[in-house]
Structures are given as C-alpha cells and as structure tokens.
C-alpha cells in the first residue's frame, strides 16, 4: 500500500515541493491526485532531508496546495519492451500514439541506463553505408560510433536524418538492422513528415519512432532520448540487432534542460545552461557502442541545430568533445540549392580509417578520400582567387581545379532525396572526378591504384571530351 501525502507546501511553475516525506528516492515517479479524481504525474528531481522537489509532467493549472493527494510510486520511469516494439510510434513518455495495441512486455526497464563500461567496450570498425557520398566516401560512419550532424535553423537536417534512417545498413554482416528514431521538440508539421515518410517508404517496419512535440512538457523532452536508448539497448544486446539511433534535435533537449535548471534556481553556466550540461550529454552519447561478447551494437547519430550557426556555442562545443567527429551542414551550400549541404572541409569522422579498406569498402578508399579532400580544397582556393583578382589571374591548372570544385559540388555532394548510392558508386564517382586532373597532381594516391583505377577513368573522360 502506497503512502499518501497531503503536505504540498509550494507550487512554482512546473515544480512542486512536498514536505515530511520518508524513503523517497531521486528520479522516483509521483502520482498527483486532484479532488476531482484526475491523476497527473511527475518525478522526483531532488530530495533534501524530509522535502522532495517534484517536476510535473503536465501543467500545474488547477492543482491545489491543500487538497492534492501525493503518492510516491517507488520506481523510476520504465518502458515495456518486446520484439513487437518494432514498427510502432510512441510519444515522449513511451505511450503508443499510432492507434495500435499496448506493448505486452517481455521485460520492463528503467530508462536511466548507464553508459557502457570502457573496459567492456569493443572497438568500432565495421562500415555502415548511409547512401550519402559525403558521409560514406569522406567521413565514414562505423558500427558503434557516435557521429553527430551539426546543422542550423532552416537547413535540411530533418530530410537528411529521415533519409539515413531509410537507407542505413551494415554491409557484409549477418543479423537484423533496426533504427530507433527520437524527435524532440518538433512541430506538428515535422512530426507528420517523419510519420508519413517512414510509412510511405516502408522504413517504419524496422523502426521505433518516438515523437515529442514542441508544446509537450519540458520534462518529457528530457525523457525522450533515454526512452529511445533503452529500446536500442534491448534490441542490440538482448536481441543481437545492429541498431542505429537518430536523435533530433539535441538543441531542443538542451533547452529543456536549461528550462528545468532555471526553475530549480540552479547557478547557470555558459549562456544560461546548467554547469552539468557536459555530464548530462555524456550520459546520452556514451550509451552508444559495442560490447565484447555481444553480437549487437548501437550506433548513434545525434542531430543538433547550432544557434546562429555558431560552432562555439556550448551545445555543439560540448558534443564535439564527447563524440567521434561531426558532419557539418553549410548554409551557403543550402542557398545554392545543394542537398545535402554538407561542408566537406569542416566535417570529420575520427574513426573513418577503422571502417574502410580492403574487406570493408575497397582497397583504394583511403587514398581516394585524401586526394578528393586535397583537390576540393585547392579548387575552393582557386575560386576565392578568382573572386579577388579575376579569372585572368588564374593559371590553367587553377582553372582546372576551379572546374573540379564545381563538379565536385554538383555531382559528389549533390544527391536526390531518394538517391541511395552504394559505396562502389561513391568510390567510382570519386575516380571520375579525379580524371579531370593531370596524373602528376594525384600525389596522395599510390601508383598501383592509379594504374588500376585512374587510367581507366581518364580514358573514359577523354572519350567523352571527343564526343
């Protein structure tokens, strides 16, 4: 029998203080029964001697300090888990919103899981194909990696996230692949886009979708990614699946964290965010990875919109410290109409060397992406020179690199929203572009690869030029 309290002393915004409590624990769930019989929910944020600070999941309107009945449930937020969870859509509290039946649980788990023990981690090394050349070819994602997308307001990160969810696959590995997609603080229009896109393309069958809307409570936004990761851990480490977790938008998550911190009157850190923002983000990001002796894995792609496109803002700054690289979207490329607008030179995957090469992608991959980076950077320099001094100041070689940069953007970076390139197509396209350059300029590629690939594509380029 749960003990009931009528000792609410204060309600301030979404927070409630309950006095004279005993045996209450941090993160414990709370039921608030109003005189009308309506039940509202919350959870314990802080316990100080005989006082408990409760965060409400719903609004506080209508709550009465004297007549509200409080029950502490003795457990944290849990989610029901079974194989039937695939193909379902939930809200930020784990309740089905797709008109389907409730999940009959094989197991229930607290959503506040722990980061993977570093000693138990296995090293990420298997290549994950996303279908995007800018990721697969130049900033390769590997199984068990954390590779965020740094975007900006109004850019096409949602379309890109949905396309990755549809297309992503682990090559050459037996075992099921699943996607856990958590959208936080999004609009009704964005929610409908994700639902319809996944249903229309058939991706929903292998996806678990969590949707937290912008008008949902802030505390629910903080819960959503932990719900998603608990599902991912069950699929990966209980059912031996390869799981890709996409979290969008982590900026909305951090804003909710700041809102709750301000309500608790905590001393703010940088730009008003709580001083424990780094620690809090790490409890999410570090739940990705591989575990020794387990067949499954969790790969994580968090998406965040940088306020004012500022990479030094606390959210992208701290995220960059915890994760293994970043895919950066560029507003100027977006204005040109390029999709996806990936800034190749600003992007980085720190584990790309572990997931490429013979037996994983192809033996020429490493040399090829180094040469493509170098040639594109040289082409952008030629473009800047042309803007300052005019075309007459460019040498013939500069003009060749200038043309290469333009073709690279229009053919390599640019893709259709339903275009799923294989890694072979991406690598072959890279060689086609390098065929525009003189062989003596390709100093980052070993001679045997030049003989095998470059000679072929250079001949094809000459034939096309004659036509």
C-alpha positions as CSV (number, residue, x, y, z in Angstrom):
1,X,0.0,0.0,0.0
2,X,1.5,3.3,-1.1
3,X,1.6,6.0,1.5
4,X,-0.3,9.2,0.6
5,X,0.8,12.7,1.4
6,X,-1.2,15.9,1.7
7,X,1.9,18.0,2.5
8,X,2.4,20.1,-0.6
9,X,3.9,23.3,0.6
10,X,4.5,25.2,-2.6
11,X,3.9,25.0,-6.4
12,X,6.1,27.2,-8.6
13,X,5.6,26.7,-12.4
14,X,6.3,23.1,-13.2
15,X,7.8,22.3,-9.7
16,X,6.2,21.2,-6.5
17,X,7.6,20.8,-3.0
18,X,6.3,18.0,-0.8
19,X,7.3,18.0,2.9
20,X,7.5,15.4,5.6
21,X,8.3,12.6,3.2
22,X,10.1,9.4,4.1
23,X,12.1,6.9,1.9
24,X,11.7,8.9,-1.3
25,X,14.4,8.4,-3.9
26,X,15.8,10.6,-6.8
27,X,14.1,10.0,-10.2
28,X,11.2,8.2,-8.4
29,X,7.8,8.5,-10.2
30,X,5.0,10.5,-8.5
31,X,1.2,10.5,-8.9
32,X,-0.8,13.6,-8.0
33,X,-4.5,13.0,-7.4
34,X,-6.7,16.1,-7.6
35,X,-10.0,16.5,-5.7
36,X,-11.8,15.8,-9.0
37,X,-10.1,12.4,-9.3
38,X,-7.9,13.5,-12.2
39,X,-4.4,12.0,-12.0
40,X,-1.3,13.9,-13.0
41,X,2.3,12.6,-13.0
42,X,5.7,13.8,-12.1
43,X,9.1,12.6,-10.9
44,X,11.4,13.5,-8.0
45,X,14.2,15.9,-9.0
46,X,15.8,16.4,-5.6
47,X,15.5,15.1,-2.1
48,X,16.7,17.2,0.9
49,X,16.1,15.7,4.3
50,X,12.3,15.4,4.5
51,X,11.5,17.5,1.5
52,X,11.1,16.3,-2.1
53,X,11.2,18.5,-5.2
54,X,8.8,17.1,-7.8
55,X,8.9,18.0,-11.6
56,X,5.4,17.8,-13.1
57,X,4.9,16.1,-16.5
58,X,1.7,18.2,-17.1
59,X,0.9,21.8,-16.4
60,X,0.2,22.9,-12.8
61,X,-3.0,24.7,-13.6
62,X,-5.8,23.6,-11.3
63,X,-3.6,22.0,-8.7
64,X,-4.5,22.9,-5.1
65,X,-1.8,23.0,-2.4
66,X,-4.0,21.8,0.4
67,X,-6.2,19.2,-1.3
68,X,-3.8,17.5,-3.7
69,X,-3.0,13.9,-2.8
70,X,0.6,12.8,-3.5
71,X,1.8,9.2,-4.0
72,X,5.4,8.2,-4.5
73,X,5.4,5.0,-6.6
74,X,8.8,3.6,-5.5
75,X,10.2,3.2,-9.1
76,X,11.6,5.3,-11.9
77,X,10.3,5.8,-15.4
78,X,10.1,2.4,-17.1
79,X,9.3,1.3,-20.6
80,X,7.7,-2.0,-21.7
81,X,9.9,-3.9,-24.2
82,X,9.3,-6.8,-26.6
83,X,10.0,-7.7,-30.2
84,X,6.7,-6.2,-31.1
85,X,8.0,-2.7,-30.4
86,X,9.5,-2.5,-34.0
87,X,7.2,-0.6,-36.4
88,X,5.5,1.3,-33.6
89,X,5.2,5.1,-32.8
90,X,5.3,6.4,-29.3
91,X,5.2,9.8,-27.5
92,X,8.0,11.1,-25.3
93,X,6.7,9.1,-22.3
94,X,6.6,5.8,-24.2
95,X,2.8,5.7,-24.8
96,X,1.7,4.4,-28.2
97,X,0.2,7.1,-30.5
98,X,-0.3,5.0,-33.6
99,X,-3.7,3.6,-32.6
100,X,-2.0,0.2,-32.1
101,X,-2.4,-2.0,-29.1
102,X,-0.3,-1.6,-25.9
103,X,3.0,-3.4,-25.8
104,X,2.8,-6.8,-24.0
105,X,6.2,-6.6,-22.2
106,X,8.7,-9.4,-22.2
107,X,10.6,-7.1,-19.8
108,X,10.3,-3.7,-18.3
109,X,13.4,-1.5,-17.9
110,X,14.2,1.8,-16.2
111,X,15.1,4.4,-18.8
112,X,18.0,5.8,-16.8
113,X,20.6,3.3,-18.0
114,X,24.3,3.6,-17.6
115,X,27.0,4.4,-20.1
116,X,28.9,1.4,-21.4
117,X,31.8,0.5,-19.2
118,X,35.0,1.4,-21.1
119,X,36.6,-2.0,-20.2
120,X,33.7,-3.8,-21.7
121,X,33.7,-1.8,-25.0
122,X,34.7,-3.4,-28.2
123,X,36.4,-1.2,-30.8
124,X,34.1,0.2,-33.6
125,X,35.3,-1.0,-37.0
126,X,32.6,-2.2,-39.4
127,X,31.5,0.2,-42.1
128,X,27.9,1.5,-42.1
129,X,26.6,2.6,-45.5
130,X,24.2,5.6,-45.3
131,X,23.9,6.1,-49.0
132,X,25.4,9.6,-48.8
133,X,28.7,10.1,-50.7
134,X,29.8,12.9,-48.4
135,X,29.5,10.5,-45.4
136,X,30.4,7.1,-46.9
137,X,33.2,8.3,-49.0
138,X,34.8,11.1,-46.9
139,X,33.5,10.9,-43.3
140,X,32.8,7.2,-42.9
141,X,30.5,6.1,-40.1
142,X,31.4,2.8,-38.4
143,X,29.3,0.5,-36.3
144,X,29.3,1.6,-32.6
145,X,30.4,5.2,-33.4
146,X,28.8,8.5,-32.3
147,X,28.7,10.8,-35.3
148,X,26.6,13.9,-34.9
149,X,25.2,16.2,-37.5
150,X,25.8,19.9,-36.8
151,X,23.1,21.9,-38.6
152,X,21.4,25.3,-38.5
153,X,17.8,26.5,-38.3
154,X,16.0,26.1,-41.6
155,X,18.6,23.7,-43.1
156,X,17.6,20.2,-44.4
157,X,18.8,18.1,-41.4
158,X,15.3,16.5,-40.9
159,X,15.2,15.3,-44.5
160,X,18.8,14.0,-44.2
161,X,18.0,12.3,-40.9
162,X,14.9,10.6,-42.4
163,X,16.9,9.5,-45.4
164,X,19.7,8.0,-43.3
165,X,17.1,6.1,-41.3
166,X,15.6,4.7,-44.5
167,X,18.9,3.8,-46.2
168,X,21.4,2.9,-43.5
169,X,22.8,-0.7,-43.5
170,X,25.8,-2.7,-42.3
171,X,27.5,-4.4,-45.2
172,X,28.7,-8.0,-45.1
173,X,27.2,-8.6,-41.6
174,X,24.6,-11.2,-40.8
175,X,21.9,-10.1,-38.3
176,X,19.0,-7.7,-38.3
177,X,19.3,-4.0,-38.6
178,X,16.9,-1.6,-36.8
179,X,16.5,2.1,-36.4
180,X,15.4,3.9,-33.2
181,X,14.4,7.5,-34.1
182,X,13.7,10.1,-31.4
183,X,12.4,13.5,-32.4
184,X,12.3,16.1,-29.6
185,X,10.6,19.5,-29.5
186,X,9.4,19.3,-33.1
187,X,6.3,20.9,-34.7
188,X,3.2,19.1,-35.9
189,X,4.3,19.5,-39.5
190,X,7.7,17.9,-38.8
191,X,6.1,15.1,-36.9
192,X,3.7,14.4,-39.8
193,X,6.7,14.5,-42.2
194,X,8.6,11.8,-40.2
195,X,5.5,9.6,-39.8
196,X,4.4,9.8,-43.5
197,X,8.0,9.4,-44.8
198,X,8.6,6.2,-42.8
199,X,5.2,4.7,-43.6
200,X,5.4,5.6,-47.3
201,X,8.9,4.1,-47.8
202,X,8.3,1.0,-45.7
203,X,11.1,2.0,-43.3
204,X,8.7,2.0,-40.3
205,X,8.7,-1.8,-40.3
206,X,12.3,-1.8,-38.9
207,X,11.9,1.5,-36.9
208,X,10.8,2.5,-33.4
209,X,9.7,6.1,-33.6
210,X,9.5,8.5,-30.6
211,X,7.9,11.9,-31.1
212,X,7.9,14.7,-28.6
213,X,6.1,17.8,-29.8
214,X,7.1,21.4,-29.1
215,X,4.1,22.0,-26.9
216,X,4.7,18.9,-24.7
217,X,6.2,19.4,-21.2
218,X,10.0,20.1,-21.0
219,X,10.5,17.2,-18.6
220,X,9.1,14.8,-21.3
221,X,11.7,16.2,-23.7
222,X,14.4,15.2,-21.3
223,X,12.9,11.7,-21.0
224,X,12.6,11.0,-24.8
225,X,16.2,10.3,-25.7
226,X,16.5,8.0,-22.7
227,X,13.4,6.1,-23.8
228,X,14.9,5.7,-27.2
229,X,18.3,4.5,-25.9
230,X,16.7,1.9,-23.6
231,X,14.8,0.5,-26.5
232,X,18.1,0.5,-28.5
233,X,19.9,-1.4,-25.7
234,X,17.2,-4.0,-25.6
235,X,17.3,-4.6,-29.4
236,X,21.1,-4.6,-29.6
237,X,22.2,-6.5,-26.5
238,X,19.1,-8.7,-25.9
239,X,18.1,-9.4,-29.5
240,X,21.5,-9.1,-31.1
241,X,20.5,-6.5,-33.7
242,X,22.6,-3.7,-35.2
243,X,20.8,-0.6,-34.1
244,X,21.1,3.0,-35.4
245,X,19.8,5.7,-33.1
246,X,19.0,9.1,-34.5
247,X,18.3,11.9,-32.0
248,X,16.9,15.1,-33.4
249,X,17.1,17.9,-32.2
250,X,19.5,17.8,-29.3
251,X,19.4,21.6,-29.1
252,X,15.7,21.3,-28.0
253,X,16.7,18.7,-25.4
254,X,19.4,21.1,-24.0
255,X,16.9,24.0,-24.0
256,X,14.5,21.8,-21.9
257,X,17.4,21.0,-19.6
258,X,18.1,24.8,-19.2
259,X,14.4,25.4,-18.5
260,X,14.2,22.9,-15.7
261,X,17.5,24.1,-14.3
262,X,16.2,27.7,-14.2
263,X,13.0,26.5,-12.5
264,X,15.2,24.9,-9.8
265,X,17.1,28.2,-9.4
266,X,20.4,26.5,-10.1
267,X,23.5,28.6,-10.7
268,X,23.8,28.9,-14.5
269,X,26.9,28.1,-16.6
270,X,27.7,29.2,-20.1
271,X,24.8,31.0,-21.8
272,X,22.5,30.1,-19.0
273,X,22.8,26.3,-19.5
274,X,23.4,24.2,-16.3
275,X,27.0,23.6,-15.3
276,X,26.5,19.9,-15.6
277,X,25.5,20.1,-19.3
278,X,28.6,18.2,-20.4
279,X,28.0,15.4,-17.9
280,X,24.3,15.2,-18.9
281,X,25.1,14.9,-22.6
282,X,27.7,12.3,-21.9
283,X,25.1,10.1,-20.2
284,X,23.3,10.0,-23.5
285,X,26.1,9.8,-26.0
286,X,28.1,7.2,-24.1
287,X,25.3,4.7,-24.3
288,X,26.3,4.0,-27.9
289,X,28.9,1.4,-28.8
290,X,29.7,-2.3,-29.0
291,X,30.2,-4.7,-26.0
292,X,32.7,-7.5,-26.0
293,X,31.0,-10.8,-26.4
294,X,27.7,-9.3,-27.8
295,X,26.7,-9.5,-31.4
296,X,24.6,-6.4,-31.4
297,X,25.7,-2.8,-31.5
298,X,24.4,0.8,-31.1
299,X,25.5,3.5,-33.5
300,X,24.3,7.0,-32.7
301,X,23.7,10.0,-35.0
302,X,22.6,13.0,-32.9
303,X,21.3,16.0,-34.8
304,X,21.6,19.5,-33.4
305,X,20.9,22.9,-34.7
306,X,23.6,25.4,-33.8
307,X,22.1,28.7,-32.6
308,X,23.2,31.4,-35.0
309,X,25.3,28.7,-36.9
310,X,27.9,29.1,-34.1
311,X,30.1,26.1,-33.6
312,X,31.5,27.5,-30.4
313,X,28.0,27.5,-28.8
314,X,28.0,25.2,-25.7
315,X,25.8,22.5,-27.3
316,X,27.9,21.8,-30.4
317,X,31.1,22.6,-28.5
318,X,30.5,20.0,-25.7
319,X,29.0,17.5,-28.2
320,X,32.2,17.6,-30.2
321,X,34.3,16.7,-27.1
322,X,32.2,13.6,-26.4
323,X,31.6,12.3,-29.9
324,X,33.9,11.0,-32.6
325,X,33.6,13.7,-35.2
326,X,30.8,15.7,-36.8
327,X,29.0,16.2,-40.1
328,X,28.6,20.0,-40.6
329,X,25.9,21.4,-42.8
330,X,26.6,24.7,-44.6
331,X,24.1,27.5,-45.2
332,X,25.8,28.8,-48.3
333,X,25.6,25.4,-50.0
334,X,21.9,25.3,-49.0
335,X,21.4,28.7,-50.7
336,X,22.9,27.2,-53.8
337,X,20.2,24.5,-53.8
338,X,22.6,21.7,-52.9
339,X,21.3,18.7,-50.9
340,X,22.7,17.6,-48.6
341,X,24.5,20.8,-47.9
342,X,27.5,19.1,-46.2
343,X,30.5,21.2,-45.6
344,X,33.1,18.6,-46.6
345,X,36.2,20.5,-45.3
346,X,34.6,21.3,-41.9
347,X,33.3,17.7,-41.4
348,X,35.2,14.9,-39.7
349,X,34.9,11.3,-38.7
350,X,37.6,10.4,-36.3
351,X,37.0,6.6,-36.8
352,X,36.8,6.6,-40.6
353,X,40.1,4.9,-41.1
354,X,38.8,1.9,-39.0
355,X,35.9,1.2,-41.2
356,X,37.4,1.4,-44.7
357,X,39.9,-0.5,-46.8
358,X,40.1,-4.0,-48.3
359,X,37.4,-6.3,-47.0
360,X,35.4,-3.5,-45.7
361,X,34.8,-1.0,-48.5
362,X,37.6,-1.1,-51.2
363,X,41.4,-1.1,-51.1
364,X,41.6,2.4,-52.7
365,X,39.2,4.1,-50.4
366,X,41.8,5.8,-48.0
367,X,44.0,7.2,-50.8
368,X,41.0,8.3,-52.8
369,X,39.3,10.4,-50.0
370,X,42.6,12.0,-49.1
371,X,43.1,13.1,-52.7
372,X,39.5,14.3,-53.0
373,X,39.8,16.4,-49.9
374,X,43.1,17.9,-51.2
375,X,41.7,18.6,-54.7
376,X,38.5,20.2,-53.5
377,X,40.4,22.5,-51.0
378,X,42.6,23.6,-53.9
379,X,39.6,24.2,-56.1
380,X,38.0,26.4,-53.4
381,X,41.2,28.4,-53.1
382,X,41.2,29.0,-56.9
383,X,37.5,30.1,-56.6
384,X,38.5,32.7,-53.9
385,X,41.4,33.9,-56.0
386,X,39.1,34.4,-59.0
387,X,36.7,36.5,-56.9
388,X,39.5,38.8,-55.7
389,X,41.8,39.1,-58.8
390,X,39.5,38.0,-61.6
391,X,39.7,35.0,-64.0
392,X,42.7,36.4,-65.8
393,X,44.8,35.9,-62.7
394,X,44.2,32.1,-62.7
395,X,46.7,29.7,-64.3
396,X,45.5,26.8,-66.5
397,X,45.9,24.5,-63.5
398,X,44.0,26.8,-61.3
399,X,41.1,26.8,-63.8
400,X,41.1,23.0,-63.8
401,X,40.9,22.9,-60.0
402,X,38.2,25.6,-60.2
403,X,36.2,23.4,-62.5
404,X,36.8,20.3,-60.3
405,X,35.4,22.1,-57.3
406,X,32.2,23.0,-59.2
407,X,31.8,19.4,-60.5
408,X,32.5,18.0,-57.0
409,X,29.7,20.1,-55.5
410,X,27.2,19.4,-58.3
411,X,27.9,15.6,-58.7
412,X,29.5,14.3,-55.5
413,X,27.9,16.4,-52.8
414,X,24.5,16.9,-54.6
415,X,22.1,13.9,-54.3
416,X,18.4,13.3,-54.6
417,X,16.3,12.8,-51.5
418,X,15.6,9.2,-52.6
419,X,19.1,8.5,-54.0
420,X,20.8,5.7,-52.2
421,X,24.4,5.4,-53.5
422,X,26.3,2.2,-52.8
423,X,29.9,2.6,-51.6
424,X,31.1,1.3,-55.0
425,X,29.1,4.0,-56.8
426,X,30.6,6.6,-54.4
427,X,34.2,5.5,-55.0
428,X,33.8,5.2,-58.8
429,X,32.3,8.8,-58.8
430,X,35.4,10.0,-57.0
431,X,37.7,8.5,-59.6
432,X,35.5,10.0,-62.4
433,X,36.0,13.5,-60.9
434,X,39.8,13.0,-60.3
435,X,40.1,12.1,-64.0
436,X,39.7,15.8,-64.7
437,X,43.1,16.4,-63.1
438,X,46.6,15.6,-64.5
439,X,48.0,12.4,-63.2
440,X,51.1,14.2,-61.8
441,X,48.7,16.1,-59.4
442,X,47.5,13.0,-57.7
443,X,50.3,12.7,-55.2
444,X,48.3,11.2,-52.4
445,X,47.4,8.0,-54.3
446,X,49.7,5.0,-54.6
447,X,50.9,4.2,-58.1
448,X,49.2,0.8,-58.2
449,X,45.8,2.4,-57.5
450,X,46.5,5.0,-60.2
451,X,47.3,2.2,-62.7
452,X,44.2,0.2,-61.7
453,X,41.5,3.0,-61.5
454,X,42.8,6.4,-62.7
455,X,43.9,5.2,-66.1
456,X,40.5,3.6,-66.9
457,X,38.5,6.7,-65.9
458,X,41.0,9.1,-67.6
459,X,40.4,7.2,-70.9
460,X,36.6,7.4,-70.4
461,X,37.0,11.2,-69.7
462,X,38.9,11.7,-73.0
463,X,36.3,9.7,-75.0
464,X,33.5,11.9,-73.5
465,X,35.5,15.0,-74.3
466,X,35.8,14.0,-78.0
467,X,32.1,13.4,-78.2
